[in-house]
Amino acid sequence: MATSPVNYIGTTGRNYFIKQLIQERPYVGRIWRVRCGEDDFVLKDIPESLYSAFESSTRARIKESSDLRLPVDSIPNQRIFVYRFLAEDFLTLIKNQISSKGRKEILKASLHDLVDLHACDVVHLDVKPDNVIVDCHGSGSDFVVRKALLTDLENAAYLPQGHLRGELSKPTDIFSPGAVCIYAILGHVIFGPDDDMRQYIDQGALASMVRLQRQISYFGDKDGINGLLTHVGDDEISFQLLSNAYDGKDDEDHGSKHFSTWPEVKDDVFKDLVLSMMNLDPKRRISAKQALEHPWFKNVVLK
């Protein structure tokens, strides 16, 4: 890629001086940390298709929500958005063993953002720990969360009126936060490339099929599978893959790995939240608003 200039001028007239290239990936773009006066910002180079879709439809729908992380500026004649800089992300904070209270606050804040997006008929599509940025300070019992925000809203998609089926849906958008809850509280990356998955891949299995089998083993039952099969409908390939993965077995055959039986899950309220968010039948999966109002978050107060 071409060498970046030392500064950029925004549409607001702000002069942003490059401090650090944070990320550079082919077909994804670059991210810089920059300085303007006494404040730090992030410049994000957006692929053309995402930039156009965000500017033409998504941004107009969510611009009224002050709690979402939206661009504060842009660079004229370039596909670069400017965001306020926050130093921490949830993935790093989990690895640094922040308090359980802090984790619950960040999970609740990210669900709050998801509720706001869904109220605008917009789905995020990529909720994961490193897409939650956090303004915080302190450590241990003194750890304080000032603010936690979902990032990468330029990847979000607007669901037009009448959109009922397919991969882009609000229920789809709640499944990933369920996996984030498991990672945040239990430390398990349930669909990641662990030793068990690598063993199956070495034997010739596709990673996508191993993940699908895990979804069914951990969260599946007959009603959930039947609901998901109904959801995919005329998509014959997905229908056949799901049918083969479940293989017509009784629920008891999947019980040894089902999330409801995991011995490390001591909190039945947390177990209910996760199972409700990750129900395989999209129609039976709780909404972001219902997850936000779940008893597990009852005593979690956001700043």
C-alpha positions as CSV (number, residue, x, y, z in Angstrom):
1,M,0.0,0.0,0.0
2,A,1.1,3.6,-0.5
3,T,2.8,5.4,2.2
4,S,0.4,7.3,4.5
5,P,0.7,11.1,5.0
6,V,1.8,12.4,8.4
7,N,-1.6,14.1,8.9
8,Y,-5.2,14.3,7.6
9,I,-7.6,17.2,7.6
10,G,-11.2,16.2,8.5
11,T,-14.5,17.7,7.2
12,T,-14.8,19.4,10.5
13,G,-11.5,21.2,9.9
14,R,-9.6,19.2,12.6
15,N,-6.0,18.4,11.8
16,Y,-5.2,14.8,12.8
17,F,-1.5,13.9,13.2
18,I,-0.6,10.2,12.8
19,K,0.9,8.6,15.9
20,Q,0.7,4.9,15.1
21,L,-0.4,2.5,12.4
22,I,-2.5,0.0,14.5
23,Q,-3.6,-2.3,11.7
24,E,-3.0,-3.0,8.0
25,R,-4.7,-5.9,6.3
26,P,-5.3,-6.6,2.6
27,Y,-8.9,-6.0,1.5
28,V,-9.8,-4.7,5.0
29,G,-7.9,-1.5,5.3
30,R,-5.8,0.4,7.7
31,I,-6.4,1.8,11.2
32,W,-4.3,4.6,12.7
33,R,-4.1,6.2,16.1
34,V,-3.9,10.0,15.6
35,R,-3.7,13.1,17.7
36,C,-5.7,16.3,17.4
37,G,-4.9,18.9,20.1
38,E,-5.0,17.2,23.4
39,D,-7.2,14.3,22.3
40,D,-6.5,10.9,20.6
41,F,-8.7,9.6,17.8
42,V,-8.8,6.6,15.5
43,L,-8.8,6.8,11.7
44,K,-10.3,3.8,10.0
45,D,-9.9,3.1,6.3
46,I,-13.1,1.4,5.1
47,P,-13.5,-0.9,2.1
48,E,-15.6,0.8,-0.6
49,S,-18.6,-1.5,-0.4
50,L,-19.0,-1.2,3.4
51,Y,-18.4,2.6,3.3
52,S,-21.1,3.1,0.6
53,A,-23.6,0.9,2.4
54,F,-23.0,2.6,5.7
55,E,-23.3,6.1,4.3
56,S,-26.3,5.4,2.1
57,S,-28.5,3.5,4.5
58,T,-27.2,2.3,7.9
59,R,-25.9,5.6,9.3
60,A,-29.0,7.5,8.7
61,R,-31.0,5.0,10.7
62,I,-28.8,5.1,13.8
63,K,-27.5,8.6,13.9
64,E,-30.0,9.7,16.6
65,S,-28.6,7.2,19.2
66,S,-26.0,8.9,21.3
67,D,-24.9,5.7,23.0
68,L,-23.5,4.1,19.9
69,R,-20.0,4.5,18.6
70,L,-20.5,6.5,15.4
71,P,-17.9,8.5,13.4
72,V,-17.2,12.0,14.7
73,D,-15.6,13.1,11.5
74,S,-14.4,11.8,8.1
75,I,-11.6,12.6,5.7
76,P,-12.9,14.4,2.5
77,N,-12.5,12.4,-0.8
78,Q,-11.4,9.3,1.1
79,R,-13.1,6.3,2.7
80,I,-11.8,7.2,6.1
81,F,-14.0,7.6,9.3
82,V,-12.7,9.2,12.5
83,Y,-13.7,7.8,15.9
84,R,-12.8,8.8,19.4
85,F,-10.0,6.6,20.8
86,L,-10.6,4.2,23.7
87,A,-7.5,2.3,24.8
88,E,-8.9,-1.1,25.9
89,D,-10.9,-3.8,24.3
90,F,-12.9,-6.5,26.1
91,L,-10.8,-9.4,24.8
92,T,-7.6,-7.9,26.3
93,L,-9.4,-7.1,29.6
94,I,-10.7,-10.7,29.9
95,K,-7.2,-12.0,29.3
96,N,-6.0,-9.6,32.0
97,Q,-8.4,-11.2,34.5
98,I,-10.6,-8.2,35.3
99,S,-13.3,-8.7,38.0
100,S,-16.5,-10.6,37.4
101,K,-18.4,-7.4,38.2
102,G,-16.5,-5.6,35.4
103,R,-17.2,-8.4,32.9
104,K,-20.9,-8.4,33.6
105,E,-21.0,-4.6,33.2
106,I,-19.3,-4.8,29.9
107,L,-21.6,-7.6,28.7
108,K,-24.6,-5.6,29.7
109,A,-23.3,-2.5,28.0
110,S,-22.7,-4.3,24.7
111,L,-26.2,-5.8,24.9
112,H,-27.6,-2.3,25.4
113,D,-25.9,-1.2,22.2
114,L,-27.4,-4.2,20.4
115,V,-30.9,-3.3,21.6
116,D,-30.4,0.2,20.2
117,L,-29.3,-1.2,16.8
118,H,-32.1,-3.7,16.6
119,A,-34.6,-0.9,17.5
120,C,-33.4,0.7,14.2
121,D,-33.7,-2.6,12.3
122,V,-30.0,-2.8,12.0
123,V,-27.9,-5.9,12.8
124,H,-24.3,-5.8,13.9
125,L,-23.2,-9.2,12.4
126,D,-19.9,-9.4,14.2
127,V,-20.2,-9.3,18.0
128,K,-17.1,-10.6,19.6
129,P,-14.9,-9.5,22.5
130,D,-12.4,-7.5,20.5
131,N,-15.2,-5.6,18.9
132,V,-16.2,-4.1,22.3
133,I,-14.0,-1.2,23.3
134,V,-13.9,0.0,26.9
135,D,-13.2,3.2,28.8
136,C,-12.1,2.0,32.2
137,H,-9.6,2.4,35.0
138,G,-8.3,0.6,38.1
139,S,-7.7,-3.1,38.7
140,G,-9.0,-5.9,40.9
141,S,-11.8,-4.9,43.1
142,D,-11.2,-1.2,42.2
143,F,-11.8,-1.8,38.4
144,V,-14.3,0.7,37.1
145,V,-16.1,0.7,33.7
146,R,-16.9,4.2,32.5
147,K,-18.2,3.1,29.1
148,A,-18.3,0.1,26.8
149,L,-19.2,0.3,23.2
150,L,-19.7,-2.0,20.2
151,T,-17.3,-1.1,17.4
152,D,-17.3,-1.9,13.7
153,L,-20.8,-0.5,13.1
154,E,-19.7,0.2,9.5
155,N,-20.1,-3.6,9.0
156,A,-23.7,-3.5,10.3
157,A,-26.6,-4.1,7.9
158,Y,-30.1,-2.6,7.7
159,L,-33.0,-5.1,7.6
160,P,-35.6,-3.7,5.2
161,Q,-39.3,-4.0,6.0
162,G,-40.6,-7.5,5.2
163,H,-37.2,-9.2,5.8
164,L,-38.1,-12.4,7.6
165,R,-35.6,-15.1,6.8
166,G,-32.0,-15.9,5.9
167,E,-28.7,-15.3,7.6
168,L,-29.2,-11.6,8.4
169,S,-31.6,-11.4,11.3
170,K,-31.9,-10.1,14.8
171,P,-32.0,-13.7,16.2
172,T,-28.7,-14.4,14.4
173,D,-27.3,-11.3,16.0
174,I,-28.0,-12.6,19.6
175,F,-26.2,-16.0,19.1
176,S,-22.7,-14.5,19.0
177,P,-23.2,-12.5,22.2
178,G,-24.2,-15.8,23.9
179,A,-20.8,-17.2,22.9
180,V,-19.1,-14.0,24.2
181,C,-20.9,-14.5,27.6
182,I,-19.4,-18.0,27.8
183,Y,-15.9,-16.8,27.0
184,A,-16.1,-13.8,29.4
185,I,-17.4,-15.9,32.3
186,L,-15.9,-19.4,31.7
187,G,-12.9,-18.6,29.5
188,H,-14.0,-21.1,26.8
189,V,-13.6,-20.2,23.1
190,I,-16.2,-22.7,22.2
191,F,-16.0,-22.4,18.4
192,G,-12.3,-21.6,18.2
193,P,-9.4,-23.7,16.9
194,D,-8.5,-25.6,20.0
195,D,-6.6,-28.9,20.3
196,D,-9.7,-30.9,19.8
197,M,-10.7,-29.1,16.6
198,R,-7.2,-29.3,15.2
199,Q,-7.3,-33.1,15.8
200,Y,-10.4,-33.4,13.7
201,I,-9.0,-31.1,11.0
202,D,-5.9,-33.2,10.8
203,Q,-8.1,-36.2,10.2
204,G,-9.7,-34.4,7.2
205,A,-12.7,-32.7,8.8
206,L,-13.7,-29.2,7.8
207,A,-13.4,-26.6,10.5
208,S,-16.9,-25.3,9.6
209,M,-18.4,-28.8,10.1
210,V,-16.7,-29.2,13.5
211,R,-18.2,-25.8,14.6
212,L,-21.6,-26.9,13.4
213,Q,-21.4,-30.2,15.3
214,R,-20.4,-28.3,18.4
215,Q,-23.4,-25.9,18.1
216,I,-25.6,-28.9,17.9
217,S,-23.9,-30.9,20.7
218,Y,-23.8,-27.9,23.1
219,F,-27.1,-26.3,22.4
220,G,-29.2,-28.6,20.3
221,D,-32.4,-30.6,21.0
222,K,-35.0,-32.0,18.6
223,D,-37.2,-28.9,18.9
224,G,-34.3,-26.6,18.3
225,I,-33.0,-28.5,15.3
226,N,-36.5,-28.7,13.8
227,G,-37.0,-25.0,14.2
228,L,-33.6,-24.3,12.6
229,L,-34.4,-26.6,9.7
230,T,-37.7,-24.7,9.2
231,H,-35.8,-21.4,9.3
232,V,-33.3,-22.4,6.5
233,G,-36.3,-23.6,4.5
234,D,-35.4,-23.8,0.8
235,D,-31.7,-23.6,1.3
236,E,-31.1,-27.2,0.5
237,I,-27.4,-27.3,1.2
238,S,-27.9,-25.9,4.8
239,F,-30.8,-28.2,5.3
240,Q,-28.8,-31.2,4.4
241,L,-25.7,-30.2,6.4
242,L,-27.9,-29.7,9.5
243,S,-29.7,-33.0,9.0
244,N,-26.4,-34.8,8.6
245,A,-24.8,-33.1,11.6
246,Y,-27.7,-34.0,13.9
247,D,-28.0,-37.5,12.3
248,G,-31.4,-38.2,13.7
249,K,-30.0,-39.1,17.1
250,D,-32.1,-38.8,20.3
251,D,-31.4,-35.8,22.6
252,E,-29.7,-38.2,25.1
253,D,-27.0,-39.0,22.6
254,H,-25.9,-35.4,22.7
255,G,-26.3,-35.0,26.4
256,S,-22.7,-35.6,27.4
257,K,-21.6,-32.2,25.9
258,H,-24.8,-30.2,26.2
259,F,-24.2,-26.9,27.9
260,S,-26.9,-27.7,30.5
261,T,-24.6,-30.5,31.8
262,W,-21.3,-28.6,31.9
263,P,-20.0,-29.1,35.5
264,E,-18.2,-25.8,35.5
265,V,-21.5,-23.9,35.1
266,K,-22.5,-23.5,38.8
267,D,-24.9,-20.5,38.2
268,D,-28.3,-21.7,37.0
269,V,-29.4,-18.2,36.2
270,F,-26.3,-17.7,33.9
271,K,-27.0,-21.1,32.4
272,D,-30.6,-20.1,31.5
273,L,-29.3,-16.8,29.9
274,V,-26.9,-18.6,27.7
275,L,-29.3,-21.3,26.6
276,S,-31.9,-18.7,25.9
277,M,-29.5,-16.7,23.7
278,M,-28.1,-19.7,21.9
279,N,-31.3,-21.7,21.2
280,L,-30.8,-23.2,17.8
281,D,-34.4,-22.3,16.8
282,P,-34.3,-18.5,15.9
283,K,-38.0,-18.1,16.8
284,R,-37.3,-19.4,20.4
285,R,-34.1,-17.4,20.9
286,I,-34.6,-14.4,23.2
287,S,-34.2,-10.9,21.8
288,A,-31.4,-8.5,22.8
289,K,-33.9,-6.6,24.9
290,Q,-35.0,-9.7,26.8
291,A,-31.3,-10.7,27.3
292,L,-30.6,-7.2,28.7
293,E,-33.5,-7.6,31.1
294,H,-32.6,-11.1,32.1
295,P,-32.3,-11.7,35.9
296,W,-28.6,-12.4,35.6
297,F,-28.1,-8.7,34.9
298,K,-30.5,-7.6,37.6
299,N,-28.0,-6.0,39.9
300,V,-25.6,-4.7,37.2
301,V,-25.7,-0.9,37.1
302,L,-24.2,0.9,34.1
303,K,-22.6,4.2,34.6
